[in-house]
Amino acid sequence: MPAQRSDTTDEVPLQVTVPRRVKRELDVRAAQTGRTKRTIVLEALRSVGFDMTDEEVAGRRGRGQE
């Protein structure tokens, strides 16, 4: 089922526990690429089949940035 556009106010917090090494790698990747950790995680979820729009991945902070 294709992702439907949703208002970003539909966003909710998600907290997960990951190995310390994974957290450090995520921090480094975000710093190196200039992307947020949120964006990296959502792109990874999308790559394994979670359906979401580009706008949902970009979120509030990503709007208007080129």
Beta strands, then each sheet from edge to edge (+ up, - down):
end
